[in-house]
Amino acid sequence: MAFDKNAFLTALDSMTVMELNDLVKAIEEKFGVSAAAMAAPAGGGGGGAAPAAAEEKTEFTVQLVETGAQKVSVIKAVREITGLGLKEAKDLVDGAPKAVKEGMNKADADAAKKKLEDAGAKVELK
């Protein structure tokens, strides 16, 4: 005896909602399954994107990689950005690679990077 899928679907089509509900419950009991919808994965599902990619970075560190040829200009830029005194700013520049300022928002970090690059330094945002 072969299963007639079309006849089964026709029979389902003619059933009331209450009869369909009873059928689903009987299938759940008979086969030990649940007709509940599967929950979406915790990352929004489907795309398989890494959770780190979904989160946008909010704090940046301006990292002085190289001083460049115009050391005095870079020291002035570091003083403007950090508010450090002349000696502290010189020590920071001499100690490159070194973090100039940490915990900055994106706009401030970009502005600081541009100011340092305009002074001749090589800078990274982390």
JOJO-V997960 format. One record per pair of residues at least 4 apart in sequence whose ideal C-beta (glycine too) atoms are under 6 Angstrom apart, sorted by the first residue. I is the first residue (numbers start at 1). J is the second residue. D is the distance in whole Angstrom. If there is no record, write none. Layout:
# JOJO-V997960
i:I j:J d:D
i:I j:J d:D
This chain:
# JOJO-V997960
i:15 j:19 d:4
i:15 j:20 d:5
i:24 j:35 d:5
i:28 j:33 d:6
i:40 j:45 d:4
i:41 j:45 d:5
i:43 j:51 d:6
i:49 j:53 d:5
i:59 j:103 d:5
i:60 j:104 d:5
i:60 j:109 d:4
i:60 j:125 d:5
i:61 j:99 d:5
i:61 j:102 d:4
i:61 j:126 d:5
i:62 j:100 d:4
i:62 j:101 d:5
i:62 j:109 d:6
i:62 j:112 d:5
i:62 j:113 d:6
i:63 j:99 d:5
i:63 j:124 d:5
i:63 j:126 d:5
i:64 j:96 d:5
i:64 j:98 d:6
i:64 j:100 d:5
i:64 j:121 d:6
i:65 j:97 d:5
i:65 j:122 d:4
i:65 j:124 d:6
i:66 j:122 d:4
i:67 j:71 d:5
i:67 j:74 d:5
i:67 j:93 d:5
i:67 j:96 d:5
i:67 j:121 d:6
i:68 j:120 d:4
i:68 j:121 d:5
i:69 j:120 d:6
i:70 j:120 d:4
i:73 j:119 d:4
i:73 j:120 d:6
i:74 j:93 d:5
i:74 j:119 d:5
i:74 j:121 d:5
i:75 j:89 d:5
i:75 j:90 d:5
i:75 j:93 d:5
i:77 j:115 d:5
i:77 j:116 d:5
i:77 j:119 d:4
i:78 j:82 d:6
i:78 j:89 d:4
i:78 j:92 d:6
i:78 j:93 d:6
i:78 j:100 d:6
i:79 j:84 d:6
i:79 j:89 d:4
i:81 j:101 d:6
i:81 j:112 d:5
i:82 j:101 d:6
i:84 j:88 d:4
i:84 j:89 d:4
i:92 j:98 d:6
i:104 j:108 d:4
i:104 j:109 d:4
i:109 j:125 d:5
i:113 j:123 d:5
i:113 j:125 d:6
i:116 j:121 d:4
i:116 j:123 d:5
i:117 j:123 d:6
